[in-house]
Structure formats: C-alpha cells, structure tokens
C-alpha cells in the first residue's frame, strides 16, 4: 500500500473504513484484474472521513467514481458521483433494484457491501457502453462487435466496450491455455496473479494498431510477442482467433522445449548415475575423474532451450582463484559430440589449473 493511500484510509472514519479496506485489498475488476486504487476527492483532506474516490480499471481507461457517505446516518448506503454524466442519469428505481441489488439491500454490517455494489455498477456501466455502441448500428465498430460475439471463442463476458466521442475501444480476453505453465514457471506466481490473462486492445476507427496486454506472469514466460498487422479490411472475428493461435502455439513450444530439457537431464542422470552430486528440473552437477584430475561438471538449462544451449561449467576440486574454486564456463557444443567435447575441454582446463598452480608455487618459493 502506498503512503498516500495509507494516509487516505487512516483519514476515513472507522465506521466506513472496513468497506475501503475490503475494496483496496480484495476487489479486482475488469478483464485485467487490476486492483482498485484510491484518491482524495479534489486532492484535499476536507471531508475525507466520509468521502473518497475509486479509480477503477476498464478497457484502457481509469474510471473515477466518487463515493460519498453521510456521517450523520452511517447505516445508509453511500451516494455516487460518476465521471460519465450519461451513466444512470435517467435510471428509475426498478433499474437500480434489478441492476444493483446489493445497493437496494445495503447491509451496513458487511464490509464487503461496497465492493459488491461497485462490481454490480461496473457490470451496468458495461451494459451502458454496449447500448451506446449499438445506437449507431451502421458503424464499423458495432458490426465488429456483433460479428465477434458470433464466434464460439468469445462471449459478452470476454469483451469490455468503451465508446468515446470519436473512438471505440474493445478489450478482449483471449482464450489461451496456461494450465501447465506453472509446472515450468512456479517461481514468483504468487506475486503475479492472473497467470492466464492475455488481452487484446483494439481501437476504432484505426484497428491496425492492435495492442497485446499480458499479465506479468505471461510477459515473463512468453517475452516479446509480435502481432500480425490487422489490415483495414480485416475483421475481428478472424483476427482474434489468429492472435489466440499464435499465443497457444508459443505456449506449446515452451512445453515441448521443457520436455526436451527434462529428457536430456534424465539421460545424463541415468548415464552418469554414480557421479551425480545434485540435480533439479533445470540443472545437474556431476563429479568426474580423468587422469588423476577430479572436476565437477555443472549443467544449467535455461527456459530458452533448445534455442539457447545449456551452460556448461567446469570446476576444479583442488584449485582455487581468489578464494573460490577455479572454474571455466564452456562455449556451447552440439549434443552429438557431447562427450568428446567435454574430454577436450577438461584436458585444457586441467592444464590451465596446473599451470597456474605451478606459477603460484614458484612465486611462493621466491
């Protein structure tokens, strides 16, 4: 929690503070599952005990909604002030009861009450944006949206729509299969929630500048993904499956590479079972002897394998340099000539070690 948000929450009356704590810590909205942020209304501490602003993720925007409680009647539901004046401007009681039931049945003793209301309001805001989109049925964006939902890959829940004066945005959740990725990349997933989040941002009237938005986890795993150009004459219902296929193929390539990596390590471990010191899913260390010279071979295989060859490191059991075992990182080699290559490199490494030791001994005698 930032210092500013911590100060803001502390300024809020203890009566309303549980609602804010719950929203800030637990509520995640939008397809990107970004946490809600907080701001002071007007940047001032005046009335901060009962008023604050929520910053909500939606499409590529940040919705800013003011929440206003009445300190004299803290058991009442709050009032709302939206940054979009057209949203709920003419809503009657029936619309609110059906669309925001948590507001109609406000429970002041439940700290989750405000979060539930916000979630329902965001759902209504999405409906409001789709209605604005469909008001111009002849527009390219309206056609694209209708056609996209006719694709079996995409549902209404997978798309956020935002309609501005001269632009329409679609944020689309892509159906990528990440179910096996945690087996490869389990480190740090707690800090990178939403590991399956891959989003495509399209803006009309210029859809050619499509933007791929990946969760921190997928960014780490997949790296830089180059999207194919979406031509002016292209349609979303074709483009979205194309991008989805690119991502799924990339994920499958990673899984295949991981299988090759595990097979290589398994072969080495079985072949040199008596020499193994330690191993895990990405590395192994072996103790060998050749011509009365004992040395350790460390094999580290990165996630880019087999495009990036394993890193092979030789370490002497006897010789030190600056207080640490003398070592040599080897250039890459082909697997077909693996053993001969290692033997040649060990002989060179042995000579380097013995020569440096001889020089040390001479210097020491002098």
C-alpha positions as CSV (number, residue, x, y, z in Angstrom):
1,X,0.0,0.0,0.0
2,X,1.4,3.4,-0.9
3,X,2.0,6.0,1.7
4,X,-0.7,8.3,0.2
5,X,-3.3,5.5,0.2
6,X,-2.4,4.5,3.7
7,X,-2.8,8.2,4.8
8,X,-6.2,8.4,3.0
9,X,-7.6,5.2,4.6
10,X,-6.5,6.4,8.0
11,X,-8.4,9.7,7.4
12,X,-11.6,7.8,6.7
13,X,-13.9,7.4,9.6
14,X,-13.6,4.0,11.4
15,X,-17.3,3.4,10.6
16,X,-16.6,3.4,6.8
17,X,-13.0,2.2,6.9
18,X,-13.8,-1.6,6.6
19,X,-15.5,-1.0,3.3
20,X,-12.4,0.7,1.9
21,X,-10.0,-1.9,3.3
22,X,-12.0,-4.7,1.6
23,X,-12.1,-2.8,-1.7
24,X,-8.4,-2.0,-1.7
25,X,-7.2,-5.4,-0.6
26,X,-9.6,-7.8,-2.3
27,X,-11.6,-6.2,-5.1
28,X,-10.2,-6.8,-8.6
29,X,-12.2,-5.5,-11.5
30,X,-12.1,-5.7,-15.3
31,X,-10.6,-8.3,-17.6
32,X,-7.1,-7.3,-16.5
33,X,-8.0,-8.0,-12.8
34,X,-6.1,-4.8,-11.7
35,X,-6.6,-3.7,-8.2
36,X,-8.8,-0.7,-7.4
37,X,-6.9,2.4,-6.5
38,X,-7.9,5.3,-4.2
39,X,-7.7,9.1,-4.4
40,X,-8.8,12.0,-2.4
41,X,-11.7,14.0,-3.8
42,X,-10.3,17.3,-5.0
43,X,-6.9,16.3,-3.6
44,X,-7.9,17.7,-0.2
45,X,-8.3,16.2,3.2
46,X,-11.6,18.1,3.7
47,X,-14.5,15.6,4.3
48,X,-12.0,12.7,3.9
49,X,-13.6,10.9,6.8
50,X,-16.7,10.2,4.7
51,X,-15.7,10.8,1.0
52,X,-13.2,9.3,-1.3
53,X,-12.6,8.4,-5.0
54,X,-12.2,5.0,-6.5
55,X,-10.1,4.6,-9.6
56,X,-11.4,1.6,-11.5
57,X,-9.8,-0.3,-14.4
58,X,-12.0,-0.5,-17.6
59,X,-10.7,-1.1,-21.1
60,X,-7.6,1.1,-21.3
61,X,-9.3,3.7,-19.1
62,X,-9.4,4.6,-15.4
63,X,-12.9,5.3,-14.3
64,X,-13.1,7.8,-11.4
65,X,-16.1,7.4,-9.2
66,X,-16.7,9.4,-6.0
67,X,-18.1,7.6,-3.0
68,X,-20.0,9.8,-0.5
69,X,-21.2,8.6,2.8
70,X,-23.3,10.6,5.2
71,X,-21.6,10.7,8.6
72,X,-24.9,11.5,10.3
73,X,-26.5,8.3,9.0
74,X,-23.6,5.8,8.6
75,X,-26.0,2.9,8.2
76,X,-27.3,4.3,4.9
77,X,-25.8,3.3,1.6
78,X,-23.5,5.9,0.0
79,X,-24.2,8.2,-2.8
80,X,-22.2,8.0,-6.1
81,X,-20.8,10.6,-8.5
82,X,-19.7,9.2,-11.8
83,X,-17.2,10.8,-14.2
84,X,-19.6,9.8,-17.1
85,X,-22.6,12.0,-16.6
86,X,-24.7,9.9,-19.0
87,X,-24.3,6.8,-16.8
88,X,-27.5,6.1,-14.8
89,X,-28.6,9.7,-15.4
90,X,-32.2,8.6,-16.0
91,X,-32.3,5.4,-14.1
92,X,-35.5,4.6,-12.3
93,X,-35.9,2.6,-9.1
94,X,-36.7,-0.7,-11.0
95,X,-33.5,-0.4,-13.0
96,X,-31.4,0.1,-9.8
97,X,-33.2,-2.7,-7.9
98,X,-32.6,-5.2,-10.7
99,X,-29.1,-4.0,-11.7
100,X,-27.6,-3.2,-8.3
101,X,-29.4,-5.5,-5.8
102,X,-26.6,-5.0,-3.3
103,X,-27.4,-1.3,-3.1
104,X,-31.1,-1.9,-2.7
105,X,-30.4,-4.4,0.1
106,X,-27.5,-2.5,1.6
107,X,-26.0,-4.2,4.7
108,X,-24.0,-1.8,6.7
109,X,-22.6,-4.5,8.9
110,X,-21.0,-6.4,5.9
111,X,-17.5,-5.0,5.0
112,X,-18.0,-6.4,1.5
113,X,-21.1,-4.5,0.8
114,X,-19.5,-1.6,-1.0
115,X,-17.3,-3.9,-3.1
116,X,-20.4,-5.9,-4.2
117,X,-22.2,-2.6,-5.2
118,X,-19.1,-1.5,-7.2
119,X,-19.0,-4.8,-9.0
120,X,-22.6,-4.6,-10.0
121,X,-22.3,-0.9,-11.0
122,X,-19.3,-1.8,-13.3
123,X,-21.4,-4.5,-14.9
124,X,-24.1,-1.9,-15.5
125,X,-21.6,0.5,-16.9
126,X,-20.5,-2.1,-19.4
127,X,-24.2,-2.6,-20.5
128,X,-24.4,1.2,-20.8
129,X,-21.4,1.3,-23.1
130,X,-22.7,-1.5,-25.3
131,X,-26.0,0.3,-25.6
132,X,-24.1,3.5,-26.8
133,X,-22.3,1.3,-29.3
134,X,-25.5,-0.2,-30.7
135,X,-27.1,3.2,-31.1
136,X,-25.2,3.5,-34.4
137,X,-25.9,0.1,-35.9
138,X,-24.3,1.2,-39.2
139,X,-20.9,1.9,-37.6
140,X,-17.9,-0.4,-38.3
141,X,-17.3,-0.9,-34.6
142,X,-20.9,-2.0,-34.0
143,X,-20.7,-4.5,-36.8
144,X,-17.4,-5.9,-35.5
145,X,-18.8,-6.3,-32.0
146,X,-21.9,-8.2,-33.2
147,X,-19.8,-10.4,-35.5
148,X,-17.2,-11.1,-32.8
149,X,-19.8,-12.4,-30.4
150,X,-21.0,-14.8,-33.1
151,X,-17.6,-16.5,-32.7
152,X,-17.6,-19.5,-30.4
153,X,-14.4,-18.4,-28.8
154,X,-15.7,-15.1,-27.5
155,X,-18.7,-14.3,-25.2
156,X,-20.0,-11.0,-23.8
157,X,-18.1,-11.6,-20.6
158,X,-14.8,-11.7,-22.6
159,X,-15.2,-8.2,-24.0
160,X,-15.2,-4.7,-22.5
161,X,-16.5,-1.9,-24.6
162,X,-15.9,1.8,-24.2
163,X,-17.4,4.4,-26.5
164,X,-15.9,7.9,-26.7
165,X,-16.8,10.9,-28.9
166,X,-14.6,9.8,-31.8
167,X,-13.3,6.4,-30.7
168,X,-14.5,3.0,-29.7
169,X,-12.4,0.6,-27.7
170,X,-12.6,-3.2,-27.3
171,X,-10.7,-5.0,-24.7
172,X,-10.9,-8.7,-25.5
173,X,-9.8,-11.6,-23.3
174,X,-8.1,-14.3,-25.4
175,X,-8.6,-18.0,-24.6
176,X,-5.1,-19.2,-24.0
177,X,-4.4,-22.5,-22.3
178,X,-1.9,-21.8,-19.5
179,X,-2.9,-24.8,-17.3
180,X,0.5,-26.4,-17.5
181,X,2.7,-23.3,-17.4
182,X,3.0,-23.2,-13.5
183,X,4.9,-26.6,-13.8
184,X,7.6,-24.7,-15.7
185,X,7.5,-21.3,-14.0
186,X,6.2,-21.7,-10.5
187,X,8.6,-19.2,-9.0
188,X,7.0,-15.9,-8.3
189,X,3.5,-16.8,-9.4
190,X,2.1,-15.6,-6.0
191,X,3.4,-12.1,-6.9
192,X,2.0,-12.4,-10.5
193,X,-1.7,-13.2,-10.1
194,X,-4.0,-13.8,-13.1
195,X,-1.5,-16.1,-14.9
196,X,-3.9,-16.8,-17.7
197,X,-4.6,-13.1,-18.6
198,X,-3.9,-12.3,-22.2
199,X,-5.9,-9.3,-23.5
200,X,-6.2,-7.7,-26.9
201,X,-6.9,-3.9,-27.1
202,X,-8.5,-2.7,-30.4
203,X,-9.4,0.8,-31.2
204,X,-11.7,2.1,-33.9
205,X,-11.7,3.8,-36.4
206,X,-8.0,2.7,-36.6
207,X,-7.9,-1.0,-35.6
208,X,-4.5,-1.6,-37.3
209,X,-2.7,-0.6,-34.1
210,X,-3.7,-3.6,-32.1
211,X,-2.1,-3.9,-28.6
212,X,-1.4,-7.2,-26.8
213,X,-1.6,-6.9,-23.0
214,X,-0.2,-9.8,-21.0
215,X,-0.2,-10.4,-17.2
216,X,3.2,-10.1,-15.5
217,X,3.4,-13.8,-15.5
218,X,2.8,-14.3,-19.2
219,X,5.1,-11.4,-20.0
220,X,7.8,-13.2,-18.1
221,X,7.1,-16.5,-19.8
222,X,6.4,-15.5,-23.4
223,X,8.6,-12.5,-23.7
224,X,8.0,-10.1,-26.6
225,X,5.2,-11.2,-29.0
226,X,5.0,-9.6,-32.4
227,X,1.4,-9.3,-33.6
228,X,0.5,-9.6,-37.2
229,X,-0.8,-6.5,-38.8
230,X,-4.6,-6.2,-38.8
231,X,-5.5,-4.6,-42.1
232,X,-8.2,-2.1,-42.5
233,X,-10.3,-4.6,-44.5
234,X,-9.7,-7.3,-41.8
235,X,-12.4,-8.3,-39.3
236,X,-12.1,-9.0,-35.6
237,X,-13.8,-12.4,-35.8
238,X,-10.8,-13.6,-37.9
239,X,-8.1,-11.6,-36.2
240,X,-8.8,-12.7,-32.6
241,X,-8.5,-16.4,-33.4
242,X,-5.3,-15.7,-35.2
243,X,-3.7,-14.0,-32.3
244,X,-5.1,-16.6,-29.9
245,X,-3.5,-19.3,-32.0
246,X,-0.1,-17.5,-32.0
247,X,-0.1,-17.4,-28.2
248,X,-1.2,-21.0,-27.8
249,X,1.4,-22.2,-30.3
250,X,4.1,-20.2,-28.3
251,X,2.9,-21.9,-25.1
252,X,3.0,-25.3,-26.7
253,X,6.5,-24.7,-28.0
254,X,7.6,-23.8,-24.4
255,X,6.1,-27.1,-23.1
256,X,7.8,-29.1,-25.9
257,X,11.1,-27.4,-25.1
258,X,10.6,-28.3,-21.4
259,X,10.0,-31.9,-22.3
260,X,13.3,-32.0,-24.4
261,X,15.1,-30.4,-21.4
262,X,13.8,-33.0,-19.0
263,X,14.7,-35.8,-21.4
264,X,18.3,-34.5,-21.7
265,X,18.7,-34.2,-18.0
266,X,17.2,-37.7,-17.4
267,X,19.6,-39.2,-20.0
268,X,22.6,-37.6,-18.3
269,X,21.5,-38.6,-14.8
270,X,20.9,-42.2,-15.8
271,X,24.1,-42.5,-17.8
272,X,26.3,-40.9,-15.0
273,X,24.2,-42.1,-12.0
274,X,27.3,-42.9,-9.9
275,X,28.8,-39.4,-10.5
276,X,25.8,-37.2,-9.7
277,X,26.1,-34.7,-6.9
278,X,22.7,-32.9,-7.2
279,X,20.0,-32.1,-9.8
280,X,16.7,-30.4,-10.2
281,X,14.4,-29.6,-13.2
282,X,16.8,-27.2,-14.7
283,X,20.3,-28.3,-13.8
284,X,22.6,-31.1,-12.6
285,X,26.1,-31.4,-11.2
286,X,28.4,-34.4,-11.6
287,X,31.8,-35.3,-10.1
288,X,34.2,-36.9,-12.5
289,X,37.9,-38.0,-12.6
290,X,40.2,-38.1,-15.6
291,X,43.9,-38.9,-15.4
292,X,44.0,-38.2,-11.7
293,X,42.3,-34.9,-12.1
294,X,38.9,-34.6,-10.2
295,X,36.5,-32.0,-11.5
296,X,32.8,-31.1,-11.4
297,X,30.6,-30.6,-14.4
298,X,27.7,-28.2,-13.8
299,X,24.9,-28.2,-16.5
300,X,22.3,-25.4,-16.4
301,X,19.5,-25.4,-18.9
302,X,17.6,-22.2,-19.4
303,X,13.9,-21.8,-20.4
304,X,15.0,-20.8,-23.9
305,X,16.3,-24.4,-24.5
306,X,16.9,-25.8,-27.2
307,X,17.3,-22.4,-29.0
308,X,19.8,-21.5,-26.3
309,X,22.2,-24.3,-25.5
310,X,22.9,-25.5,-21.9
311,X,25.6,-23.6,-20.0
312,X,28.4,-26.0,-19.1
313,X,30.7,-25.0,-16.2
314,X,33.9,-26.9,-15.2
315,X,35.1,-26.6,-11.6
316,X,38.3,-27.9,-10.1
317,X,38.1,-29.8,-6.8
318,X,41.7,-28.8,-5.9
319,X,42.5,-25.4,-7.4
320,X,41.3,-22.0,-6.2
321,X,41.3,-18.5,-7.6
322,X,40.8,-15.6,-5.2
323,X,39.5,-18.0,-2.5
324,X,37.0,-19.7,-4.8
325,X,37.2,-23.0,-6.7
326,X,38.7,-22.3,-10.1
327,X,36.1,-22.7,-12.9
328,X,35.6,-22.3,-16.6
329,X,32.4,-21.6,-18.5
330,X,32.5,-23.5,-21.8
331,X,31.2,-22.4,-25.2
332,X,28.2,-24.2,-26.5
333,X,28.6,-27.6,-28.2
334,X,26.4,-30.0,-30.2
335,X,24.8,-32.8,-28.4
336,X,26.1,-35.3,-31.0
337,X,29.7,-34.7,-29.9
338,X,29.0,-34.0,-26.3
339,X,31.4,-36.4,-24.5
340,X,34.4,-35.9,-26.8
341,X,33.9,-32.1,-26.5
342,X,33.9,-32.3,-22.7
343,X,37.0,-34.5,-22.6
344,X,38.9,-32.0,-24.8
345,X,37.8,-29.1,-22.6
346,X,38.6,-30.9,-19.4
347,X,42.2,-31.5,-20.6
348,X,42.6,-27.8,-21.5
349,X,41.1,-26.8,-18.1
350,X,43.4,-29.2,-16.2
351,X,46.4,-27.7,-17.9
352,X,45.2,-24.2,-17.1
353,X,44.8,-25.2,-13.4
354,X,48.1,-27.0,-13.1
355,X,50.0,-24.2,-14.9
356,X,48.5,-21.5,-12.7
357,X,49.3,-23.7,-9.6
358,X,52.9,-24.1,-10.8
359,X,53.3,-20.3,-11.2
360,X,51.9,-19.8,-7.7
361,X,54.3,-22.3,-6.2
362,X,57.3,-20.7,-7.9
363,X,56.2,-17.2,-6.7
364,X,55.7,-18.6,-3.2
365,X,59.2,-20.2,-3.1
366,X,60.8,-16.9,-4.2
